[in-house]
Amino acid sequence: MMTELVAFDDHGLALALERLQQGQILCFPTDTVYGIGGSALDATALGQVFAAKARPATVALPVLLADIGDLTKVAHTIPDLAWRLAEAWWPGGLTLVLPAIANLPNILTAGKATIAVRVPNHAQLRKLICQFGTPIAGTSANLHGQPTPSTAQAVANQLAGRVSLVLDGGIATGDQPSTIVDLSDERPSILRHGVISAAQLSPWLEA
C-alpha cells in the first residue's frame, strides 16, 4: 500500500471523505496529537486501525464526534453531568466514558459496555466527521508503544504502507492527551490526567 501525504485543505477533506466512504482508514491532525482512524461503525475498518498500529485487541478505541448532538449515536443513558461537561469543554481535550449503545462493533469497545467519546477542537476534522455522517474511531497515529509523531511527514514515515492517506495539518501543538473522565458509574472519576486539570473539572465533579 502506498501512503499518500496531502494537505488538510478542501481537496484533502474531499479525498479523506472518499476514503472513509470506501471503508478505508486514514491519519489526521487533531487538537492534541495526530490521530489514525476510520468509521466507528465499520468493523472491517476498525480492524485496519488495530492492524496498522499493531494495537492489542483488548484496548478499546475512542470515538471522535462532530458535535455534542452526536453523543446519542454511540452512547445511551447519558447522565446530566455528561451534558454539562460537554457543554463546558467541547470542543476540546475532554474524553467522556459512557455506557455504549448495544449495536456498536465489538472490536470498537473491546467487548466492554462503555465507549470513550469527545469532540475535537479542530474545525476541519469536525467538518470531515460531519460530512461523513458517522463518528470516527480515532486514536494516536503511531505504532503501539511508540512515541506519537508531531508532524504529518513523521506519521507517514512511521506508518508507511500501513495507511493509504495522511492529512497534513502542520505541527501538532498538543503536548498532552485529552483528560478522560469515567461517567459510566454512579461516582465520576478521572481515568487519565491530560490537558484539562482535575482542578478545572472539580466544580463539575464535586457538585
N, CA, C and O of each residue as an XYZ file, in Angstrom:
828
protein
N       0.840     -1.196      0.000
C       0.000      0.000      0.000
C       0.879      1.252      0.000
O       1.815      1.361      0.792
N       0.573      2.186     -0.887
C       1.300      3.450     -0.910
C       0.651      4.427      0.073
O      -0.573      4.556      0.109
N       1.462      5.104      0.856
C       0.962      6.100      1.798
C       1.060      7.479      1.166
O       2.154      7.945      0.847
N      -0.082      8.131      0.985
C      -0.153      9.436      0.337
C      -0.268     10.532      1.392
O      -1.077     10.433      2.314
N       0.543     11.573      1.251
C       0.541     12.707      2.173
C      -0.039     13.925      1.457
O       0.512     14.375      0.453
N      -1.152     14.462      1.972
C      -1.792     15.625      1.330
C      -2.172     16.653      2.389
O      -2.400     16.312      3.550
N      -2.236     17.908      1.976
C      -2.643     18.983      2.879
C      -4.111     18.797      3.281
O      -4.937     18.340      2.491
N      -4.403     19.159      4.513
C      -5.784     19.025      5.003
C      -6.569     20.292      4.643
O      -7.106     20.981      5.511
N      -6.619     20.574      3.341
C      -7.421     21.679      2.820
C      -8.716     21.091      2.267
O      -9.050     19.944      2.565
N      -9.446     21.864      1.466
C     -10.715     21.352      0.937
C     -10.510     20.139      0.041
O     -11.328     19.218      0.039
N      -9.409     20.137     -0.728
C      -9.114     18.970     -1.572
C      -8.817     17.754     -0.701
O      -9.314     16.658     -0.963
N      -8.007     17.952      0.334
C      -7.684     16.851      1.235
C      -8.908     16.336      1.962
O      -9.046     15.132      2.182
N      -9.801     17.245      2.336
C     -11.036     16.840      3.007
C     -11.885     15.974      2.086
O     -12.422     14.950      2.507
N     -12.003     16.388      0.833
C     -12.800     15.618     -0.131
C     -12.193     14.236     -0.357
O     -12.911     13.243     -0.465
N     -10.879     14.183     -0.427
C     -10.199     12.903     -0.620
C     -10.380     12.005      0.603
O     -10.604     10.802      0.474
N     -10.279     12.609      1.796
C     -10.464     11.848      3.023
C     -11.883     11.303      3.123
O     -12.088     10.160      3.531
N     -12.854     12.116      2.752
C     -14.247     11.683      2.785
C     -14.462     10.489      1.861
O     -15.163      9.538      2.206
N     -13.856     10.553      0.701
C     -13.958      9.449     -0.269
C     -13.363      8.166      0.299
O     -13.942      7.089      0.156
N     -12.196      8.288      0.949
C     -11.538      7.100      1.526
C     -12.399      6.499      2.647
O     -12.551      5.280      2.731
N     -12.952      7.350      3.496
C     -13.803      6.856      4.584
C     -15.034      6.142      4.032
O     -15.434      5.098      4.547
N     -15.623      6.700      2.997
C     -16.806      6.092      2.387
C     -16.476      4.760      1.733
O     -17.354      3.914      1.565
N     -15.213      4.568      1.364
C     -14.765      3.304      0.775
C     -14.366      2.290      1.845
O     -13.937      1.181      1.526
N     -14.510      2.674      3.126
C     -14.158      1.767      4.211
C     -12.687      1.748      4.552
O     -12.216      0.831      5.225
N     -11.941      2.767      4.088
C     -10.521      2.828      4.381
C     -10.273      3.629      5.656
O     -11.171      4.289      6.179
N      -9.037      3.557      6.144
C      -8.626      4.332      7.310
C      -7.633      5.399      6.873
O      -7.083      5.332      5.774
N      -7.407      6.383      7.740
C      -6.501      7.476      7.397
C      -5.964      8.117      8.664
O      -6.445      7.849      9.765
N      -4.955      8.972      8.494
C      -4.380      9.715      9.601
C      -4.711     11.191      9.440
O      -4.814     11.692      8.320
N      -4.877     11.884     10.560
C      -5.364     13.255     10.518
C      -4.880     14.026     11.749
O      -4.591     13.425     12.784
N      -4.792     15.347     11.640
C      -4.440     16.142     12.810
C      -5.642     16.323     13.720
O      -6.780     16.330     13.250
N      -5.402     16.468     15.012
C      -6.453     16.822     15.968
C      -5.940     18.014     16.766
O      -4.894     18.581     16.451
N      -6.676     18.383     17.789
C      -6.238     19.477     18.651
C      -5.210     19.017     19.680
O      -4.633     19.848     20.381
N      -4.973     17.718     19.785
C      -3.961     17.209     20.721
C      -2.787     16.620     19.946
O      -1.727     17.242     19.875
N      -2.953     15.447     19.370
C      -1.883     14.800     18.597
C      -2.458     14.337     17.253
O      -3.664     14.427     17.026
N      -1.594     13.845     16.374
C      -2.096     13.252     15.137
C      -2.816     11.941     15.464
O      -2.386     11.183     16.333
N      -3.915     11.692     14.755
C      -4.707     10.507     15.003
C      -4.791      9.603     13.793
O      -4.496     10.015     12.671
N      -5.197      8.370     14.030
C      -5.469      7.409     12.965
C      -6.851      6.835     13.233
O      -7.191      6.543     14.379
N      -7.654      6.672     12.178
C      -8.984      6.153     12.427
C      -9.780      5.870     11.179
O      -9.301      6.031     10.056
N     -11.010      5.444     11.401
C     -11.957      5.137     10.341
C     -13.344      5.112     10.942
O     -13.535      5.481     12.101
N     -14.311      4.676     10.155
C     -15.689      4.654     10.629
C     -15.832      3.851     11.922
O     -15.379      2.710     12.019
N     -16.477      4.477     12.913
C     -16.674      3.801     14.194
C     -17.689      2.674     14.099
O     -17.801      1.863     15.018
N     -18.434      2.613     12.992
C     -19.473      1.596     12.846
C     -19.093      0.494     11.859
O     -19.905     -0.384     11.569
N     -17.864      0.535     11.344
C     -17.408     -0.424     10.337
C     -16.340     -1.326     10.962
O     -15.196     -0.906     11.141
N     -16.714     -2.560     11.291
C     -15.787     -3.474     11.964
C     -14.549     -3.757     11.125
O     -13.460     -3.934     11.673
N     -14.700     -3.801      9.802
C     -13.549     -4.063      8.933
C     -12.559     -2.911      8.981
O     -11.351     -3.131      9.073
N     -13.067     -1.680      8.920
C     -12.195     -0.507      9.015
C     -11.505     -0.454     10.376
O     -10.324     -0.119     10.466
N     -12.236     -0.781     11.418
C     -11.655     -0.779     12.759
C     -10.541     -1.811     12.872
O      -9.529     -1.582     13.534
N     -10.743     -2.942     12.223
C      -9.695     -3.955     12.204
C      -8.431     -3.448     11.541
O      -7.326     -3.811     11.944
N      -8.589     -2.600     10.512
C      -7.437     -2.000      9.844
C      -6.670     -1.083     10.784
O      -5.441     -1.030     10.738
N      -7.401     -0.350     11.651
C      -6.744      0.531     12.620
C      -5.881     -0.288     13.578
O      -4.724      0.052     13.823
N      -6.446     -1.367     14.116
C      -5.692     -2.225     15.029
C      -4.460     -2.811     14.337
O      -3.382     -2.882     14.926
N      -4.632     -3.230     13.083
C      -3.511     -3.837     12.353
C      -2.430     -2.802     12.056
O      -1.242     -3.086     12.203
N      -2.836     -1.598     11.637
C      -1.879     -0.550     11.284
C      -1.035     -0.135     12.481
O       0.153      0.152     12.340
N      -1.655     -0.102     13.666
C      -0.945      0.308     14.869
C      -0.271     -0.851     15.605
O       0.531     -0.632     16.513
N      -0.600     -2.087     15.209
C      -0.197     -3.266     15.979
C      -0.715     -3.123     17.407
O      -0.004     -3.398     18.374
N      -1.972     -2.685     17.516
C      -2.608     -2.403     18.807
C      -3.293     -3.665     19.329
O      -3.990     -4.340     18.571
N      -3.110     -3.993     20.598
C      -3.787     -5.168     21.161
C      -5.300     -5.049     21.045
O      -5.860     -3.977     21.270
N      -5.951     -6.131     20.699
C      -7.408     -6.117     20.515
C      -8.157     -5.893     21.817
O      -9.361     -5.637     21.804
N      -7.462     -5.987     22.930
C      -8.103     -5.800     24.237
C      -8.212     -4.317     24.614
O      -8.834     -3.976     25.620
N      -7.608     -3.440     23.807
C      -7.629     -2.000     24.097
C      -8.664     -1.331     23.205
O      -8.468     -1.228     21.994
N      -9.760     -0.879     23.792
C     -10.845     -0.275     23.018
C     -10.392      1.010     22.329
O      -9.409      1.633     22.731
N     -11.123      1.393     21.286
C     -10.824      2.620     20.561
C     -11.757      3.744     20.996
O     -12.959      3.520     21.135
N     -11.231      4.950     21.215
C     -12.099      6.097     21.490
C     -12.747      6.596     20.207
O     -12.302      6.273     19.106
N     -13.808      7.388     20.362
C     -14.576      7.857     19.214
C     -14.589      9.383     19.181
O     -14.751     10.035     20.213
N     -14.418      9.941     17.990
C     -14.469     11.386     17.770
C     -15.806     11.756     17.146
O     -16.253     11.118     16.192
N     -16.440     12.786     17.687
C     -17.749     13.242     17.222
C     -17.628     14.604     16.555
O     -16.686     15.352     16.815
N     -18.592     14.918     15.692
C     -18.610     16.222     15.039
C     -19.139     17.295     15.973
O     -18.663     18.430     15.945
N     -20.119     16.952     16.802
C     -20.684     17.914     17.751
C     -21.364     17.167     18.889
O     -21.496     15.944     18.861
N     -21.785     17.915     19.872
C     -22.354     17.329     21.090
C     -23.596     16.496     20.801
O     -23.864     15.521     21.503
N     -24.359     16.869     19.770
C     -25.574     16.129     19.442
C     -25.323     14.708     18.987
O     -26.235     13.882     19.003
N     -24.077     14.407     18.574
C     -23.736     13.060     18.112
C     -23.573     12.063     19.258
O     -23.414     10.866     19.015
N     -23.611     12.537     20.499
C     -23.429     11.640     21.647
C     -24.383     10.456     21.598
O     -24.006      9.327     21.914
N     -25.618     10.724     21.199
C     -26.624      9.658     21.208
C     -26.388      8.617     20.120
O     -27.046      7.577     20.118
N     -25.464      8.872     19.195
C     -25.154      7.893     18.152
C     -24.324      6.729     18.696
O     -24.298      5.651     18.102
N     -23.648      6.947     19.824
C     -22.757      5.907     20.361
C     -22.990      5.598     21.834
O     -22.513      4.577     22.329
N     -23.716      6.465     22.548
C     -23.897      6.269     23.987
C     -25.371      6.314     24.363
O     -26.183      6.944     23.685
N     -25.703      5.629     25.466
C     -27.072      5.681     25.976
C     -27.023      5.929     27.479
O     -25.954      5.886     28.088
N     -28.173      6.186     28.065
C     -28.257      6.517     29.494
C     -27.217      7.593     29.824
O     -26.374      7.422     30.704
N     -27.305      8.696     29.096
C     -26.338      9.780     29.247
C     -26.758     10.657     30.430
O     -27.809     11.296     30.376
N     -25.953     10.695     31.495
C     -26.341     11.475     32.677
C     -26.279     12.981     32.411
O     -25.600     13.429     31.488
N     -26.987     13.745     33.221
C     -26.977     15.200     33.086
C     -25.565     15.758     33.193
O     -25.228     16.730     32.518
N     -24.736     15.148     34.039
C     -23.361     15.615     34.204
C     -22.594     15.543     32.888
O     -21.779     16.418     32.596
N     -22.849     14.509     32.095
C     -22.169     14.384     30.796
C     -22.515     15.559     29.885
O     -21.640     16.135     29.239
N     -23.799     15.905     29.842
C     -24.216     17.035     29.007
C     -23.596     18.337     29.505
O     -23.187     19.174     28.700
N     -23.522     18.515     30.829
C     -22.953     19.749     31.380
C     -21.456     19.844     31.084
O     -20.958     20.907     30.716
N     -20.749     18.737     31.246
C     -19.314     18.734     30.939
C     -19.073     18.974     29.446
O     -18.162     19.707     29.062
N     -19.901     18.347     28.618
C     -19.756     18.520     27.175
C     -20.006     19.975     26.767
O     -19.278     20.530     25.944
N     -21.026     20.578     27.343
C     -21.323     21.979     27.038
C     -20.166     22.893     27.454
O     -19.870     23.884     26.786
N     -19.521     22.543     28.565
C     -18.447     23.382     29.095
C     -17.110     23.182     28.379
O     -16.353     24.139     28.216
N     -16.812     21.956     27.950
C     -15.457     21.638     27.497
C     -15.351     21.162     26.052
O     -14.243     20.971     25.551
N     -16.453     20.973     25.390
C     -16.388     20.587     23.970
C     -16.701     21.767     23.072
O     -17.554     22.589     23.408
N     -16.024     21.866     21.931
C     -14.908     21.000     21.514
C     -13.661     21.258     22.359
O     -13.390     22.386     22.769
N     -12.919     20.195     22.605
C     -11.725     20.324     23.427
C     -11.198     19.000     23.924
O     -11.634     17.929     23.501
N     -10.238     19.102     24.840
C      -9.482     17.926     25.272
C     -10.081     17.164     26.430
O      -9.369     16.796     27.364
N     -11.379     16.922     26.385
C     -12.048     16.125     27.417
C     -12.710     14.911     26.775
O     -13.550     15.048     25.886
N     -12.327     13.731     27.230
C     -12.945     12.487     26.773
C     -13.850     11.959     27.880
O     -13.441     11.867     29.038
N     -15.083     11.612     27.515
C     -16.049     11.074     28.473
C     -16.280      9.593     28.217
O     -16.477      9.184     27.073
N     -16.258      8.800     29.259
C     -16.565      7.368     29.163
C     -17.999      7.170     29.610
O     -18.365      7.506     30.736
N     -18.820      6.613     28.700
C     -20.251      6.472     28.940
C     -20.724      5.071     28.554
O     -20.016      4.364     27.837
N     -21.906      4.658     29.015
C     -22.453      3.379     28.563
C     -22.645      3.386     27.044
O     -23.192      4.339     26.489
N     -22.196      2.328     26.378
C     -22.278      2.250     24.920
C     -23.637      1.721     24.471
O     -24.255      0.907     25.158
N     -24.097      2.195     23.306
C     -25.309      1.614     22.736
C     -25.017      0.172     22.338
O     -23.858     -0.207     22.164
N     -26.049     -0.617     22.196
C     -25.887     -2.067     22.072
C     -25.301     -2.519     20.742
O     -24.648     -3.561     20.686
N     -25.517     -1.761     19.670
C     -25.157     -2.290     18.346
C     -23.809     -1.807     17.825
O     -23.551     -1.902     16.625
N     -22.959     -1.298     18.681
C     -21.619     -0.911     18.235
C     -20.780     -2.160     17.959
O     -20.973     -3.185     18.613
N     -19.844     -2.088     16.992
C     -18.990     -3.244     16.728
C     -18.218     -3.664     17.980
O     -17.693     -2.816     18.702
N     -18.152     -4.943     18.230
C     -17.463     -5.464     19.405
C     -15.989     -5.075     19.412
O     -15.400     -4.867     20.474
N     -15.392     -4.977     18.220
C     -13.974     -4.635     18.128
C     -13.722     -3.207     18.587
O     -12.635     -2.897     19.074
N     -14.716     -2.332     18.438
C     -14.580     -0.935     18.856
C     -14.477     -0.825     20.363
O     -13.623     -0.108     20.883
N     -15.349     -1.536     21.065
C     -15.406     -1.442     22.527
C     -14.546     -2.484     23.234
O     -14.457     -2.490     24.461
N     -13.915     -3.362     22.463
C     -13.135     -4.471     23.030
C     -14.000     -5.310     23.969
O     -13.530     -5.830     24.981
N     -15.285     -5.426     23.602
C     -16.202     -6.247     24.372
C     -16.710     -5.616     25.649
O     -17.425     -6.258     26.420
N     -16.349     -4.362     25.883
C     -16.787     -3.681     27.097
C     -18.151     -3.023     26.870
O     -18.614     -2.905     25.736
N     -18.773     -2.605     27.946
C     -20.103     -1.995     27.866
C     -20.043     -0.478     27.806
O     -21.069      0.196     27.895
N     -18.825      0.061     27.653
C     -18.653      1.514     27.645
C     -17.974      1.986     26.369
O     -17.378      1.199     25.634
N     -18.076      3.283     26.123
C     -17.441      3.905     24.966
C     -16.842      5.238     25.403
O     -17.455      5.970     26.179
N     -15.645      5.554     24.906
C     -14.978      6.825     25.213
C     -15.185      7.780     24.035
O     -14.907      7.424     22.890
N     -15.673      8.988     24.316
C     -16.037      9.925     23.236
C     -15.550     11.338     23.541
O     -15.419     11.729     24.701
N     -15.282     12.099     22.470
C     -15.019     13.526     22.616
C     -15.253     14.235     21.292
O     -15.313     13.606     20.236
N     -15.383     15.548     21.366
C     -15.475     16.408     20.179
C     -14.160     17.174     20.092
O     -13.886     17.997     20.965
N     -13.337     16.937     19.073
C     -12.035     17.601     18.994
C     -12.165     19.076     18.638
O     -13.064     19.472     17.896
N     -11.262     19.875     19.171
C     -11.251     21.308     18.868
C     -10.420     21.554     17.607
O      -9.396     22.237     17.629
N     -10.902     20.967     16.507
C     -10.230     21.090     15.205
C     -11.331     21.202     14.159
O     -11.971     20.208     13.818
N     -11.553     22.412     13.650
C     -12.714     22.687     12.801
C     -12.741     21.828     11.539
O     -13.802     21.340     11.151
N     -11.591     21.636     10.894
C     -11.565     20.876      9.645
C     -11.865     19.401      9.903
O     -12.537     18.754      9.100
N     -11.375     18.875     11.010
C     -11.659     17.475     11.344
C     -13.137     17.298     11.672
O     -13.752     16.322     11.241
N     -13.714     18.228     12.428
C     -15.147     18.144     12.723
C     -15.973     18.248     11.440
O     -17.010     17.596     11.314
N     -15.522     19.054     10.504
C     -16.214     19.175      9.216
C     -16.195     17.843      8.478
O     -17.199     17.444      7.888
N     -15.052     17.151      8.510
C     -14.936     15.843      7.865
C     -15.895     14.841      8.505
O     -16.598     14.116      7.801
N     -15.923     14.800      9.834
C     -16.807     13.856     10.532
C     -18.268     14.185     10.225
O     -19.084     13.286     10.025
N     -18.589     15.477     10.191
C     -19.960     15.899      9.900
C     -20.381     15.472      8.498
O     -21.478     14.946      8.308
N     -19.506     15.699      7.516
C     -19.832     15.326      6.137
C     -19.913     13.811      5.973
O     -20.707     13.315      5.173
N     -19.102     13.081      6.721
C     -19.137     11.624      6.659
C     -20.438     11.099      7.257
O     -20.970     10.081      6.815
N     -20.939     11.802      8.263
C     -22.226     11.445      8.851
C     -22.169     10.335      9.884
O     -23.202      9.901     10.394
N     -20.965      9.876     10.194
C     -20.759      8.788     11.152
C     -19.568      9.122     12.036
O     -18.554      9.598     11.525
N     -19.651      8.895     13.334
C     -18.482      9.130     14.192
C     -17.271      8.344     13.704
O     -17.403      7.285     13.089
N     -16.101      8.881     13.990
C     -14.850      8.249     13.587
C     -14.134      7.718     14.830
O     -13.974      8.438     15.816
N     -13.712      6.477     14.778
C     -12.862      5.936     15.834
C     -11.465      6.483     15.611
O     -10.867      6.249     14.560
N     -10.939      7.207     16.586
C      -9.635      7.829     16.393
C      -8.731      7.671     17.595
O      -9.124      7.974     18.721
N      -7.521      7.197     17.357
C      -6.517      7.063     18.407
C      -5.202      7.598     17.871
O      -5.120      7.951     16.694
N      -4.182      7.667     18.695
C      -2.934      8.294     18.283
C      -2.301      7.583     17.090
O      -2.314      6.355     16.999
N      -1.747      8.383     16.176
C      -1.199      7.860     14.914
C       0.255      7.424     15.103
O       1.188      8.118     14.700
N       0.418      6.281     15.713
C       1.747      5.737     15.957
C       1.635      4.226     16.114
O       0.556      3.690     16.365
N       2.756      3.560     15.963
C       2.794      2.139     16.283
C       2.620      1.994     17.785
O       3.149      2.794     18.556
N       1.886      0.983     18.199
C       1.570      0.808     19.620
C       2.840      0.798     20.458
O       3.768      0.029     20.207
N       2.858      1.674     21.464
C       4.002      1.741     22.361
C       5.094      2.690     21.925
O       6.044      2.927     22.672
N       4.974      3.244     20.715
C       5.977      4.178     20.206
C       5.514      5.613     20.423
O       4.317      5.856     20.578
N       6.454      6.580     20.438
C       6.067      7.985     20.579
C       5.167      8.422     19.413
O       5.303      7.937     18.290
N       4.253      9.342     19.708
C       3.366      9.850     18.666
C       4.060     10.980     17.913
O       4.452     11.966     18.537
N       4.228     10.874     16.591
C       4.885     11.931     15.821
C       4.107     13.242     15.884
O       2.884     13.237     16.031
N       4.814     14.358     15.774
C       4.174     15.666     15.851
C       3.953     16.297     14.482
O       3.366     17.374     14.388
N       4.419     15.635     13.412
C       4.193     16.144     12.060
C       3.600     15.051     11.175
O       3.765     13.860     11.437
N       2.905     15.483     10.120
C       2.302     14.529      9.199
C       3.364     13.686      8.494
O       3.157     12.497      8.253
N       4.504     14.303      8.164
C       5.566     13.561      7.488
C       6.110     12.456      8.381
O       6.378     11.348      7.917
N       6.270     12.762      9.661
C       6.757     11.747     10.596
C       5.733     10.628     10.771
O       6.098      9.461     10.917
N       4.439     10.993     10.757
C       3.385      9.974     10.798
C       3.482      9.073      9.581
O       3.440      7.848      9.695
N       3.613      9.701      8.397
C       3.706      8.942      7.147
C       4.921      8.027      7.147
O       4.856      6.911      6.631
N       6.027      8.488      7.721
C       7.241      7.675      7.779
C       7.037      6.473      8.697
O       7.421      5.355      8.354
N       6.426      6.704      9.875
C       6.267      5.622     10.860
C       5.235      4.592     10.400
O       5.391      3.398     10.653
N       4.165      5.063      9.715
C       3.085      4.168      9.314
C       3.086      3.896      7.804
O       2.059      3.518      7.242
N       4.214      4.083      7.164
C       4.327      3.864      5.721
C       3.873      2.460      5.347
O       4.318      1.477      5.939
N       2.989      2.372      4.365
C       2.481      1.095      3.900
C       1.374      0.522      4.754
O       0.809     -0.518      4.418
N       1.048      1.198      5.878
C       0.007      0.699      6.784
C      -1.290      1.482      6.647
O      -2.345      1.020      7.081
N      -1.216      2.665      6.045
C      -2.372      3.527      5.858
C      -2.216      4.235      4.519
O      -1.103      4.582      4.124
N      -3.331      4.452      3.817
C      -3.218      4.990      2.461
C      -3.138      6.510      2.413
O      -2.637      7.064      1.434
N      -3.623      7.200      3.452
C      -3.700      8.652      3.401
C      -3.339      9.277      4.750
O      -3.828      8.862      5.801
N      -2.465     10.292      4.684
C      -2.128     11.099      5.864
C      -2.450     12.553      5.524
O      -1.929     13.102      4.553
N      -3.314     13.171      6.333
C      -3.686     14.565      6.128
C      -2.729     15.462      6.902
O      -2.531     15.280      8.103
N      -2.142     16.422      6.216
C      -1.138     17.303      6.819
C      -1.804     18.571      7.347
O      -2.308     19.388      6.575
N      -1.800     18.723      8.655
C      -2.353     19.918      9.281
C      -1.298     20.726     10.002
O      -1.618     21.515     10.891
N      -0.029     20.537      9.626
C       1.055     21.245     10.295
C       1.530     20.512     11.533
O       1.215     19.340     11.737
N       2.284     21.209     12.350
C       2.828     20.609     13.563
C       1.728     20.470     14.613
O       0.990     21.419     14.878
N       1.628     19.297     15.199
C       0.645     19.072     16.267
C       1.058     19.888     17.483
O       2.166     19.733     17.996
N       0.171     20.751     17.939
C       0.508     21.659     19.023
C       0.251     21.067     20.402
O       0.769     21.572     21.398
N      -0.535     20.011     20.469
C      -0.861     19.431     21.771
C       0.270     18.564     22.293
O       0.680     17.609     21.633
N       0.777     18.892     23.475
C       1.842     18.078     24.072
C       1.304     17.133     25.149
O       2.065     16.402     25.784
N      -0.022     17.159     25.346
C      -0.655     16.253     26.294
C      -1.892     15.646     25.653
O      -2.501     16.264     24.780
N      -2.274     14.446     26.073
C      -3.504     13.841     25.553
C      -4.720     14.459     26.225
O      -4.587     15.296     27.117
N      -5.889     14.048     25.799
C      -7.118     14.517     26.443
C      -7.235     13.929     27.846
O      -6.674     12.874     28.141
N      -7.964     14.621     28.693
C      -8.282     14.115     30.022
C      -9.490     13.196     29.906
O     -10.471     13.540     29.246
N      -9.427     12.034     30.540
C     -10.520     11.061     30.447
C     -11.282     11.009     31.766
O     -10.704     10.773     32.827
N     -12.593     11.235     31.677
C     -13.461     11.173     32.844
C     -14.481     10.053     32.647
O     -15.207     10.030     31.654
N     -14.526      9.135     33.594
C     -15.449      7.996     33.527
C     -16.773      8.378     34.190
O     -16.832      8.644     35.391
N     -17.832      8.398     33.379
C     -19.171      8.703     33.887
C     -20.096      7.498     33.772
O     -21.318      7.637     33.830
N     -19.508      6.316     33.607
C     -20.323      5.115     33.422
C     -20.807      4.533     34.740
O     -21.648      3.634     34.755
N     -20.278      5.041     35.846
C     -20.680      4.578     37.171
C     -21.343      5.728     37.914
O     -21.345      6.862     37.435
N     -21.888      5.447     39.050
C     -22.574      6.485     39.812
C     -21.624      7.579     40.265
O     -22.010      8.745     40.346
N     -20.393      7.216     40.559
C     -19.407      8.190     41.032
C     -18.405      8.490     39.914
O     -17.661      7.593     39.518
N     -18.360      9.727     39.390
C     -17.424     10.053     38.315
C     -15.977      9.972     38.793
O     -15.683     10.248     39.956
N     -15.089      9.596     37.897
C     -13.673      9.503     38.254
C     -12.814      9.877     37.050
O     -13.211      9.672     35.903
N     -11.644     10.422     37.324
C     -10.691     10.768     36.263
C      -9.791      9.562     36.015
O      -9.053      9.136     36.904
N      -9.855      9.018     34.808
C      -9.058      7.840     34.456
C      -7.682      8.218     33.919
O      -6.721      7.463     34.068
N      -7.591      9.397     33.288
C      -6.295      9.854     32.752
C      -6.234     11.368     32.863
O      -7.152     12.070     32.440
N      -5.147     11.862     33.435
C      -4.943     13.302     33.523
C      -4.313     13.792     32.218
O      -3.377     13.179     31.705
N      -4.830     14.896     31.689
C      -4.336     15.416     30.421
C      -4.415     16.929     30.380
O      -4.080     17.605     31.352
N      -4.858     17.454     29.253
C      -4.816     18.893     29.030
C      -5.744     19.671     29.968
O      -5.497     20.845     30.245
N      -6.794     19.036     30.451
C      -7.700     19.681     31.402
C      -7.421     19.107     32.786
O      -7.503     17.895     32.989
N      -7.097     19.966     33.724
C      -6.660     19.513     35.045
C      -7.840     19.111     35.929
O      -8.990     19.470     35.673
N      -7.517     18.361     36.965
C      -8.535     17.965     37.944
C      -9.126     19.192     38.618
O     -10.318     19.224     38.923
N      -8.296     20.200     38.850
C      -8.783     21.429     39.481
C      -9.806     22.131     38.600
O     -10.788     22.678     39.104
N      -9.585     22.121     37.285
C     -10.530     22.737     36.370
C     -11.850     21.984     36.336
O     -12.904     22.589     36.139
N     -11.802     20.679     36.525
C     -13.007     19.856     36.466
C     -13.753     19.747     37.794
O     -14.919     19.356     37.827
N     -13.080     20.094     38.880
C     -13.663     19.878     40.203
C     -15.016     20.565     40.428
O     -15.854     20.003     41.132
N     -15.269     21.760     39.860
C     -16.600     22.359     40.075
C     -17.743     21.490     39.547
O     -18.859     21.552     40.062
N     -17.466     20.679     38.519
C     -18.483     19.790     37.965
C     -18.506     18.447     38.704
O     -19.574     17.940     39.047
N     -17.335     17.885     38.942
C     -17.259     16.532     39.501
C     -17.601     16.496     40.986
O     -18.019     15.459     41.502
N     -17.425     17.624     41.677
C     -17.679     17.640     43.110
C     -18.997     18.309     43.460
O     -19.324     18.475     44.635
N     -19.760     18.696     42.429
C     -21.037     19.379     42.684
C     -22.059     18.410     43.274
O     -23.191     18.803     43.554
